[in-house]
Amino acid sequence: MGIVSIPKRRVQQVKDAVESSDAAKVAAGGALIAGGILLLTGQRRAGIAVSAAGAALMLLTEQETVRTWWEQIPDYVSHLENMVGRMKNSMEEITVTRDNLKQVLTGTGR
């Protein structure tokens, strides 16, 4: 029977790799993937619950990112308001053009 020695360096490298990985991020990502799979397989309630748990865990691990996004929300809202205003103006112009074209084609104009 032979004796096999395990180099301490390899054991320490594995230990460091396990400790340095952010288990919460891995768990959050796994929960989001599992929730998506559950939703795709028709298990809606379980999928929503697991996805919500994964999202909550991700929010806890990425607090600085969430804070940054939260502070940028007013800018996004103002951009959306501007876009909606431009769309409304465009729709009004299209309506006027449509009405004018209808009058020209039917001869009911001025």
C-alpha positions in Angstrom: 0.0 0.0 0.0 1.4 3.3 -1.1 1.1 6.6 0.6 -0.3 9.5 -1.4 0.4 13.0 -0.2 -1.9 15.8 -1.2 0.0 19.0 -1.6 -1.2 21.7 0.7 -1.1 24.3 -2.0 -3.8 22.6 -4.0 -6.1 22.3 -1.0 -5.5 25.9 -0.1 -6.3 27.0 -3.7 -9.6 25.1 -3.6 -10.4 26.6 -0.2 -9.7 30.1 -1.4 -11.8 29.7 -4.5 -14.8 28.5 -2.5 -14.4 31.4 0.0 -13.9 34.1 -2.6 -17.0 33.1 -4.7 -20.0 35.2 -3.7 -22.4 32.4 -2.8 -25.4 34.9 -2.6 -24.9 35.9 -6.2 -24.7 32.3 -7.3 -27.8 31.5 -5.3 -29.7 34.5 -6.7 -28.8 33.6 -10.3 -29.7 29.9 -9.7 -33.0 30.9 -8.2 -33.8 33.2 -11.2 -33.0 30.4 -13.6 -34.9 27.9 -11.7 -37.9 30.2 -11.5 -37.8 30.8 -15.2 -37.7 27.0 -15.9 -40.6 26.5 -13.5 -42.6 29.2 -15.4 -41.8 27.6 -18.7 -42.9 24.2 -17.5 -46.3 25.5 -16.4 -45.7 25.6 -12.7 -46.7 29.2 -12.4 -47.0 29.7 -8.6 -43.7 28.0 -7.8 -42.0 29.8 -10.6 -43.2 33.2 -9.4 -42.2 32.4 -5.8 -38.7 31.2 -6.7 -38.1 34.1 -9.1 -39.2 36.6 -6.5 -36.9 35.0 -4.0 -34.0 35.2 -6.5 -34.8 38.8 -7.3 -34.9 39.7 -3.6 -31.6 38.0 -3.0 -30.1 39.8 -6.0 -31.4 43.1 -4.7 -29.7 42.4 -1.3 -26.4 41.6 -2.9 -26.4 44.5 -5.4 -27.6 47.3 -3.1 -25.3 49.9 -4.7 -26.5 49.1 -8.2 -30.1 49.3 -7.1 -29.5 52.6 -5.4 -27.9 54.0 -8.6 -30.9 52.8 -10.7 -33.3 54.2 -8.1 -31.7 57.6 -8.4 -31.9 57.6 -12.2 -35.6 56.7 -12.3 -36.7 60.4 -12.5 -34.6 60.9 -15.6 -36.2 57.9 -17.2 -39.7 59.1 -16.3 -39.0 62.5 -17.9 -37.7 60.9 -21.0 -40.8 58.7 -21.2 -43.0 61.8 -20.7 -41.3 63.6 -23.6 -41.6 60.5 -25.8 -45.4 60.2 -25.0 -45.9 63.9 -25.7 -44.2 63.6 -29.1 -46.2 60.5 -29.9 -49.4 62.3 -29.0 -48.5 65.3 -31.2 -47.7 62.9 -34.1 -51.0 61.1 -33.6 -52.9 64.4 -33.7 -51.1 65.4 -36.9 -52.0 62.0 -38.5 -55.6 62.5 -37.5 -55.8 65.9 -39.1 -54.1 64.6 -42.2 -56.5 61.7 -42.3 -59.5 63.9 -42.0 -58.2 66.3 -44.7 -57.6 63.3 -47.0 -61.0 61.9 -46.3 -62.6 65.3 -47.2 -60.6 65.5 -50.4 -61.5 62.0 -51.5 -65.2 62.2 -50.7 -65.7 65.8 -51.9 -67.2 66.9 -48.6 -64.6 69.6 -48.0 -64.9 73.3 -48.1 
